[in-house]
Amino acid sequence: MTRKVSNPEPVTRDSQRPLKITTARISQLLFLAFFLVLFVITDYRGQDEISVAVNSFFRADPLVLVSFFLASGAFTWLLLPGLLTLIFTAVLGRFFCGWVCPLGTLLDLVSGRIRKTAPLLLLRGNLKYYLLALLLFAALFRMNLAGLMDPMALLIRFLTFFLYPLVGYFFRQGWVGLYSLLGDHRDVLDGGYTFLRNYLLPFRETFYPLAFLSLLLFAAILFLERYERRNWCKNLCPLGSLLGLVAHFSIFRRLPARLCTDCGDCKEHCPTAFDSEVLQKSNCIRCLECHARCRFNRVKFRPAMFKGPSPAFSSTRRVLLTGALSGFLLPRLFAFKHPANESKLLRPPGVAGDDQFLRKCVRCGECMKVCSRNALYPASLQAGLYGFFTPIVIPRLGYCEYNCNLCGQVCPTGAIPNLPLDEKKKAVLGLAVFDKNHCLPYAKKLNCMVCEEHCPIPDKAIRFETVEENDYAGKKLVLKKPYIVENLCTGCGICEYVCPVEEKAAVEVFAKVKRKI
Amino acid sequence: MKRRDFLKLCGSSLLAGNWLARNLWAKEPSVVAVSEGKDYAQITRSVIDALGGIKRFVKAGDIVVVKPNMGWDRKPEFAATTHPIVMKTIAEECLKAGAKRVKVFDNPCNEPRRSYENSGIPAALKGIENVEVKQMEEERYKKTKINGVALKEWELYADALSANVFISVPIAKHHSLTRLTLGCKNVMGIMGGNRGYIHRDIEEALADVNSTVKTHLVIVDATRILTNHGPSGGSLNDVKVLNKLIASTDMVAADAYATGLFGIKPTEISITVTAHKRGLGEIDLTKVKLIKA
């Protein structure tokens, strides 16, 4: 039973006091800074290899690890840091949420400014365990949806699809506006803008689909703060729930394990774990707030003897059964894929089959951020509702640059394999096909050949026949008519990208779909 | 005077007048300088000197645009882009002549950062004062009236239009549509918009642009040439190392000479023929003065 929060006497609420500087807080801020730095440097910066593991937050994410393992039945050494996180959690408790998670840090930073009303009792209880069970069982039944609700994926998607492009747009428009005002005199400020452009801003103006949805999801998490502090972390986050399950049996304990009879302030200090008199072990995020604010210096974190199994949450059987059933059935609701979409569903290079890909992709958005030619965009319904936020190539907007393999380098699970460059150059994304109703030499008796010009294959996957024809006026004319060499074409999409026909690209890349009749 | 004598006087003065007019006001024949050697910096200097030295083209205080081919994401050995040492030497020569600023840019066909980086040109020019290698910016393209045969107007880069001197440094390559891409085609790098559009009438379009933007000096990079699968290349098998440079103030003559390096006659390249017909230069190499530097 929870006591409704009410204050007869005016008390400065913890949520409105200035943040205390604990070791946890310092760690949070450092990790947030690290996260943002890694985000910004996930880009082509003059080298073919990306140095620092910009995807390290995802590789250390146990939710990614567990769902990957369940969905693909395999372990990848890429996710070894995630295993380490689990082991540390088993020892230290749910430290990740209080010391590392960038979304948690952001919530802590803004929560103080958000007016609180009463907590939503709807969210309390086992909802988060039902959600986690749903995700894990869905993964077990070959549908990996963990990425949709992973906190760091949510944050990166918000940054990549919404915030970063807008920040870039803001600065770029300012810069362009200066040119119409100052003309060449703007060159005085060139050094400053070049620095911004080379190191901080996106290189190219790109707007992404699902930008608004990414904003909405992030804003919804912030909105939840209206009801209680760390609402998402405490009542919804599947990563947090998973860590909480492990932390419930952790070696280190917070002592005392319940509110002191002569005080009870911890109920106010603690953002997550004191809904009742007894500390909820699976919710304690080790933020050390109680430790910093305790008037009597009673709070300690000590290794304690294992007291015997106590359940992490009630009605375990019901949660597991509901999770299993819904995990099995619910994803099938979203399994419809329109064939028209399937034939244009192009995945990043090296991806073998869509089925395998969807089991491993965590929809983190890193590949879309790093793509040097902005070929990758989040799918909405093209791969079925189940493929939301997974990367697809839209060649008319950006093609896969021949000598680049950055996406495979940043993928935290290897859903996009990290192929060495000479193998990546042979990876097939699809096949280009000419639409002779639009292609200029076929449709209008005009020479063009821009597609062939740009084909990066050294042997040229587009070749041409030189034919003598009469033009519409009867005059003799020599036309060069292109065709695709199918065994050479990798479907990189540069031909579709550069095709000068304005109404529709006369050559398009189609996915190689195996039709089952 | 007898009628016969009068007629003789008229006839001979007509002939004399004709001869005088044709030779006193005749155009100087175009000069094409060719240099060869393994030291690319040295052959760059010698080919410019053979035309009279850089001071003939660049005056103190000039803003010079040196326009290379940085259009493709290829390393220099693949002969898809202009050689960095050649570019560096030209920039240095311009500065020696007193140029206020040397601007180097191109509008690449591949990813712009990769194309610039892998061409090796920004690295070669790094740190040289008053030389700027920058990405081209959308807002600096100016809608320019061309009123040509194929193009009425097109977006051309303001920096190229406003420069005092425009030096074009193409690389000699195979090209499927035009058979070869040389000096006349290099000007595409200052064009914006949907450049693929002009391929339907590329000879006239290029002549239109070249009539609008004057190239003061063209130096064709034939240090290594791409003999097949151009303009993007990608196979070292298609690269032939020649260690040559061809310079001229006459873009058509330079192209005509460079065509010979591929074993093709200048009249077989339609771009060169059209450019000649439009008065942009001399295609007949017998009428051109050739200097071996």
Interface residues (C-beta under 8 A of the other chain):
Chain A: Y44 G46 V176 Y179 S180 D184 T194 F203 S372 R373 E401 Y402 N403 C404 L440 L446 N447 C448 M449 V450 E452 E453 H454 C455 P456 I457 P458 D459 K460 F464 K480 V498 C499 P500 E502
Chain B: D73 C109 N110 E111 R113 R114 E117 N118 K134 E137 E138 E139 R140 S162 H175 S176 L177 N194 R195 G196 Y197 H199 R200 D201 I202 H229 P231 S232 G233 G234 S235 D238
